[in-house]
Amino acid sequence: MTYQQVISSVVALLFFFSTGIVVAQTQDEEFQQLYEEYLEINERLQQLQQQALQNEEVAEHYEEYSSFLDDKIREIDPGASDLIQQREETIESIEEAQMGGDMETAQHLQQEYQQLNQQLQPYMQQAMEDPEVQERRDEFEEHLIDEMEQIDPEAVPLFNRMEELSRELDRMMQEQQH
């Protein structure tokens, strides 16, 4: 290989890598924009959900569904009852901390809550296979979404856009891994 061929190969490789980086940066920018939109929609939907849960009827459906799910989990494994109790106590402590303005404690308790939920996750997944649990979840979700639509008619289009963004972000991540 001559000196000129080596230089040409190096230049070609540098060009290839630099265009690859530009493409990666473009994808990253596009990914970042889509991800930011996803987060904005998610935050908006969470706010709508919290507002909807202020409705007494929606809150009752949530309590009914939640209690039913917890009962199913206890049927699956009576030992999970302690985790459920700890989770309930943690929720109460989070609410107390938030009402008292102690956000640092609330944040710490939120992490505890997430850990408890992770421990309960296998039981929840198993309970969710039960058709009656699914039916009650669907009823609750129907009431929740109806109330969210009453608050903001854009709720369902926002859900749809969020799903669309989720699929697109997943696709982009898959492409970057290959």
Salt bridges, closest charged atoms under 4 A:
GLU37 OE2 - ARG161 NE 2.73
GLU57 OE2 - HIS143 ND1 3.49
GLU64 OE2 - ARG136 NH1 3.87
ASP70 OD1 - ARG87 NH2 2.71
ASP71 OD1 - ARG74 NH1 3.16
GLU75 OE1 - LYS72 NZ 3.56
GLU88 OE2 - ARG87 NH2 3.38
GLU112 OE2 - HIS108 NE2 3.20
ASP130 OD2 - LYS72 NZ 3.29
GLU132 OE2 - ARG136 NH2 3.40
ASP138 OD1 - ARG137 NH2 3.49
GLU141 OE2 - ARG137 NE 3.82
ASP152 OD2 - ARG44 NH2 2.74
GLU164 OE2 - ARG161 NH1 2.46
GLU168 OE2 - ARG171 NH2 2.26
GLU175 OE2 - ARG171 NH1 2.37
